[in-house]
């Protein structure tokens, strides 16, 4: 079972908006509304940004939003800030061999 | 506040096994699954499995099915991950995480990670 597909890296300037895509299949992203996004800074545990496709946990900035279309999920970060520089991972519930699968991760450079 | 505290770093020989603990506090331990995720150096996140602390029921990633065992001790609110037949590519940081909010794939609280190094 392959990981979900994310771009290896993205970059943007402060104040800009950008999207990070997460492409799966009909067995995972395309089938379920159970998709999460995480932010991970070097040497730290992942931090939950989005759950169930587009819901933000309390305390997460409204600059982070997400959606899904077909088998591709997307994370949008608006008003980029230097502190957003980190790795970002998507994850999805799956009907395959692993109940949970992750994307390969995207390194964001601001 | 919710806290997951993991055991310390381990160095193991190839072929050995390792058991990592994750002690929960600040919430009802029995009410939420505990997931285990690992991250090899410079690599992405990889899901190993999850345990229902209330029932002891488990789900494992197929590729680890034969090598990983998840258990829990309700009296100490501690979850355990044991990985056997270690190889060099098992060198990674192992995280435990509390499930929720949302279903299965969301974890809002994570342990600090336990570094496991497999080397001869």
Interface residues (C-beta under 8 A of the other chain):
Chain A: X1 X3 X34 X35 X36 X38 X40 X45 X46 X47 X48 X51 X52 X55 X57 X89 X91 X92 X93 X97 X98 X99 X100 X101 X102 X103 X104 X105
Chain B: X35 X37 X44 X45 X46 X47 X50 X59 X61 X62 X63 X95 X97 X101 X102 X103 X104 X105 X106 X107 X108 X110 X111 X112 X113
